Amino acid sequence: MSIDVRSKPDNGTKILDYRQISKSFKEELSVSSHDILLFIGALAAAGGAIGAGIGNGLVMGRMVEGVGRQPEALGRLLTWALVGVALVEAWPVITFVLFVFTKIG
């Protein structure tokens, strides 16, 4: 059984050409490699932010544990904890900058 979609019905109404509709949908839904790279960059930025949150929690949690064991070491532990937080925060900043540069370029 075959249907000719190009022929007109007897009552004068128009029948849609399904091949043309399919072609236009494919053109509208096509994804370029640039779009894929932007999506990967956004995922990297999101992963960096999530990882930084987890890393900051671990660093500060260990500092609180250390202060709980030795309260007199608060100054030393706080200094190294802040250095650790700064290092952990460097990753999301780098991924965000790279994402912005790929978005602009």
Protein Blocks (a to p, Z undefined) as FASTA:
>chain_A
ZZdfkbccfkopacddfklmmmmmmmmmpccfklmmmmmmmmmmmmmmmmmmmmmmmmmm
mmmmmmmmmmmlmmmmmmmmmmmmmmmmmmmmmmmmmmmmmmmZZ
